[in-house]
Amino acid sequence: SIAGLNVKAYGARGDGVTDDTQAIQAALDAARQAGGGTVVLPPGTYLVTMRTHPLSSQYLTALVVGSRTAVVGYGKDASIIRLAGGQPAAPPSGHACVMLNYQIASGGDNGMLVQDLTVDGSAARQGSAFHDGIFWMRTRGVRHLRVRVKDMRGIARQPPSGETFHFETELGSDTTYQDCEALATFAGTASGFSANAHTNATWSNCIATGMGIGQGFTHWNCQRMSYVNCQAYRNGWYGFNSEISTGVTYSGCQSGRSSMGNVMHGYVLLGSSQMLLQSCSARNNGQDGIAFQGATDARVIGGDYSYNRYGMTLDQKAGNIRVSGGVTAVGNSAAPVAIPGYGLPLHGPLPSNAFPALPPSGQPLTSPFPMDCAVRVSAGASSCAVVVGGVDSGIVAPAGSSATVTVLAFQTIALRYATAPSWAWSAL
């Protein structure tokens, strides 16, 4: 058995019929008033209902969790907190949640843990009301271990309540999710995992699938977000979404899979910067594997971006995007890579109409391509010297002959010549 405050000692039945809200809350209050503790949910299905948060009329919640409180079950398939059907919608500009922290306005809650349980939002029984699952506001150091949140009734980008989520953390720091699942079996479900104006969050071995409205994983206005070996597939919008954030890392993540892609993009990087996608994949998505939309300073190392519309797209505001490390992008219906005006391969010869215009002698030109290229310079009636990255490469194409030089993504190249040469570009 697990030591702690057993909710059944406070009157919870766990029979899936009795409203156990007050009994579970009594155990949570006892832990909070003691400065922290472990609240234990033995195997069973615990029915809960929503009420006004004790410190804010803008929020409805079933359960309120205080600092240094652990809510621990006996496994995702054993201990289930189920939201009763017909629950009210969130107040204007507020939220309606199954689980929420105590000091939502002043902040200061820290050190909570949710482990080995499921939160079931009963989406099919909520009518037109929209709800969040586990929601943290202004918290620090919250951990989630082997937690499933399923079937939260969703709304996306519509007033008055805004987008809803299975897991959400907002205006806080240092949150971790390990071996967690956002699972939806109902079409009108919310997005999966979300962070909003947050600093330092990590998702490890997490899954988001079936989100009818929204993304699998999303964050907005955040710093230092890390996703490791996470999966997003069969979601209504994107697999992974990053908006106006910095320091974002995706490592070994999968967005879409055979016959179960996301409806739109695999990864959307919208106005974010300082990003790394390493050994990731985006397959069988309805639009693009990666959509760089105003994103800057991003690197893609290795991975598989196949069987989408485009493997990757860069809009006119995207900059300093570098692709390297043997990326695969086959079977895309349009092209492996799209930069403004061109569909390009990731490897091999680039179409001649995509070659940059030959600059005047000695004038540097920045490679417009996100991948490393081999440039073959064919000299005319005079020899042609090549300068790469502002440094004399020592490579000279003799008159009437050619030489090849490597130009890294967004590196500069300059040619010194008396008679204009020609050149051809190939992606390495």
N, C-alpha and C positions, 0 to 999 in steps of 0.2 A: 504494500500500500504506500501511498504518497503522504508524507507528513504535511500537515497544514490545517487550514480551516475548511473542513468538509461541508459543502453546501447542504448536504442532506441533514447535517446537524442543525442547520438553520431553517429546516422545514421544506427544502426543495424535494420534489418527487421524482423528476426525471422520467416521467411516463409519457411525455409528448402530448398530454391533454391538459394537465394542471398548469395554470399560470405560475411559473417559478420566479418571476421577476423580483418580487420583494424578498424572497428567501436568499437568492443569489446576491442581491444588493446588500442585504444585511451582513453577509460574510465579507463582501468587498469593503463596506463601511468599517467593519471591525479591523480589517487589515490597515486601511488608511489611517484610522484613529490611533493605531498602535505604531505608526511610523513605517509601516510596510509589513508584508507577510505573504504567504502562499495560500491562495484560494483554490481548493481542489474540487473538480467536477468528476465524480465517479462515472463509469459507463452509464449512458442514458441519453434521452432526448429531452432537453430543457426548453419548454415553451416560454417566450418572453414577449412583452408588449412595451410600447413606447410611452414615455411621459416627458414632461418638460424638464430640462436639465436644471439641477438645483441652483446654479449660479447664472443662468442666462435663459431668458424666454425665447431667444432666437434659435435655440437648439432643442430638438427632441432626441431622446436616447432611451434605450432599454437599460443599459448597464453603465455605471460610472466607475472608473478605475483611478485610484490615487497613486501617488509616488511609491516607488519601490514595492509595488504589488505584482506578484506573479499569478497569472490565471492559468492553471495547469489541468489538462485532462489526461485521459488514458489512451489517446490516439485519435486520429482524424475520423476513423470509422466507428469509434466507441463513444466519445463524448461530443455531443452535438447541441449547440445552442440554436434554436429555431425561432425565427420571428413569426409570430402569429399572423394570420391573414387579415386583410382589411385595416392595416395600420395607417395613421394619418400621414399626410405629406409634410415636408419641411415648411416652417414659416418662411415668409419672404426674406431673402438675403441670409437664410440660415441653412441648417442641415438637419436631417433626421437619420440617426445612426443606431446600429445595434450596440456598439461599444464605443465609448468616448471617455477621454480623461476628465479629471475634476477641475483643474485650474485652467480653463480654456481661455479666459480673458487675460489674467495676470501672468500666466506662464509659471514655470517653476516645477512642474511635474517632471519626474525623471526616474529612470531605472526600472520601468515596467517590463514585464515579460509575458508573452502569450505563447503557450506551448501545447502541442499534442491535442488539438481539438478542431472542430468544424463550426463555422458560423453559417447558417442557412437563412437566406433572405426571403425564401418562399415567394419569388418574383411572380409566379403565375397566379398568386392569390392576393396580390396587392392592388388590383384595379389600376387606377391611373396615378397612384402615389409613388414617389421615387425616394430611394433610400441609399445610404452608404452602409458599408459593413463595419470594419474596424477603422476608426478615425481618430487621429491624434492631432492636437492643436497646441503649438508652442511647447513641445516636449523635448527632452534630451535623453539620449541613451536608451531608447526603447528597442527591445529585441523580439523577434518572432521566430519560432522554431517549429517546423512541421505543423503549420496551420493552414487550413483550407477555408476560404470564404467562397460561397457559391450562391448564385441566383439572386443577386441584388437587383431590384427593379431599377432601370436606368433611364437617364435623360442626358443628352449631350448638347452643350452650348446653347441652352435655351433659358431665358429668364422665367421665373424669378430665382430659381434655386441653383442654377448653374449645373455643371457636369457632376455626375455621381460616380462613385467608385466602390470596388470591393475592398481594397486597402488604400488608405489615404493618410499622408503625413504632411503637415502644413506649418510653416513658420517656425520650424524647430531645427534640430541637428542630431547627428550621430544615431541613425536608425538602421537596423539590420533586419533582413529577411533571409532565412535559410530554409530550403526545402519546403517552401510554401506554394500554395496553389490558389489561383483565382479561376474558378470553374463556373461556366454557365451552360445550362441546358434549356434556357428559355430565350426566345428571340429578343425580347425587349430588355436586355440586361445592360448594366453599367460597364464602364471601363474596368480594367483589372487592377493594376498597381499604379499609384500616383504619388508624386511628391511635388509640393508647391512652395516656392520661396524657402527652400530647405538647403542645409549645408551638411555634407557628408552622409551619404546613404549607400548601402550595399545590398544587392540582391544576389543570392547565390543559389543555383540549382532550383530556381523558381519557374513555374509554368503559368501562363495565362492563355486560356482557350475558350472559344465560344462566345466572346463578348459581342452581343448583338448590336450595341450602340457604343462605338468608341474604340479605344486602343487596348492592346494587351498591357503594355508598360508605357507610362508617360511621365514626364516631369516638365516643369515650367519655372523659369527664373531661379535656377538652382546652381549650386557649386559642388563639385567633386561628387559626381554620381558614378557608381561602379556596378556593372552587371556582369556576372560570371556564370557561364554555362546555363543561361536562362533560355526558355523556349516560349514563343508566341505563335500560335497558329489558329486558323479558322476564326479570326476576329473580324468584326464588321468594318473597321477602318484600317488602322495600321497595326503592325506587330509591335514596333518600338517607336516612340516619338520623343524627340528632344527639342524643346523650345527655349530660345534665348538663355542658354545655360553655358557654363564653362567647366572645363575639366571633366569631361564625360568619357568613360571607358566601357566598351563592350568587348568581352573576351569569351570566345567559344560559344557565342549565343546563336540561336537558330530562330529565324523568322519565316514561317511557312514551311511546309514539307509536302511530299508527294500527295497530290489530290486534296491537300488541306492547307492551301495558302490563305493568307489574309486577303480581304476583299480589295484593299487598295495597296499601299506601299509596305514593303518589309520594314525599312527604317526611314524615318523622316527626321532630318536634321535641319531645323528651322531657326536661323539666326543664332545658332550655337557656335562655340569656338573651342579650340584646344581639345579635340576629340581624337580618340583612337578606336578603330574597329580591328581587332586582331583575331584571325582564324574563326570568323563568324560566317554565317550563311543566310541567304534570303532566296528561297526557291518557291516557285509556283504561286507567286503573289499576283494579284490582278493588275497592278500597275508596275511600279519600279522596285527593284531590289533595294537600292539606296537612293533617296531623293535629297540631294544637297540643295536646300532652299535658303539662300543667303548665309549659308554656313561658311566659316573660315577656319583655317589652321586645323585641318583634319587629315588623318592618315589612315589608310586602309592597308593592312598587311595580311596577305593571304586571304583565304576564304573562298566561298562558292556563291555566286550571285547569278544563278541560272534559271531559265524557264519562267522569267517574268516578262513584262513588256520591254523595258530596258533593264540591263543589269544595274546601271547607275545613271543618274541624271544630275547635271550641274546647271543651275540657272545663272542669269547674268550677274547676280550679286555674290555668288559663291566664289571663294578665292583661297589659294594655297591649299588645295586638296591634292594629296599625293597618294597614288596607288602603287603598291609594290608587293614583292614577296610571292609571286606566282598565283595571282588571283585567277579563278576560273569563272567564266561567264559565257555559257553555251546555251543554245536553244531559246534565247530571248526573242520574242516575236518581232521586235523592232531592231534593236542593235545592242551590243554589249554596253556601250557608253554613249551618252548624249551630252555634248556641251552645246551652248547656244548656236544653232544653225547646222550642227553636224551630228550624224550617228557614226560612231567610230568603233573599231575593234579594240580590245585590250591588248592584243598581241598581233604582231605582223605588220605588213605595210599599211600605212594610212592612206586614204584617198587623196589624190593630188590636189583636189579643190579645198582640202583642209590644211594644206601646207601654209605656214605663215609667209607673208610676202618677204622677199629677200631685202634685208636692210642695206642702206648705203655702206660703203667700205668703212670698217672701224666702228660702226654704231652698234651697240649691243641690243639684242632682241630677247625678251623673256619668253621661254617656251610656253605656249598657251595650253599645253596638255597636262592632265593630272598624273600621267604615267611617265616613267623613264623612256627615253627614245634613243634610237640610233639614227644619226643624221649622216647621210652620204653626200659629200660635197664633190661635185664634178666641175673641175676648173675649165675655164675657157682658154683664150689665147695666152693668158698669164697665169702664174701660180697663185694659190690662194692659201693663206695662213688662217688657222682657226684658234679663237680665244674662247674658252669656256669658263663661266663663272668669274670673269674678270681676270683669269690667269691664262697666260700663253700656254696652250696645250702641247706645243712642240710638233703638232701635226700640220703638215703642209700637203695640199693636193698639187702635184706638179701640173704644169700647163698641159692640157689635153688629157689629163688623167683624173683619178678620184681618190678620196680618202674618207674614212668613216670615223666619227667621233660619238661618244656617248654624252647625251645631255639629260640631266636629271629633271624630274618634274619641276617646272617653274624656275629652272636655272637659266642663266643668260648665255647666249652664244653670239659671238661677233666674228665677222669674216673680214680679212684684209686682202684687198685685191685691186688690180688695175683694170682688168676686164671682168665683167660680172660673171660669176659662175652660176650653176643651177644646183638645187639640192632636192633630196627625197627623204622623207621621214618615215620611220617604222617604230611601232611600239614594242618595247622589249618584254 
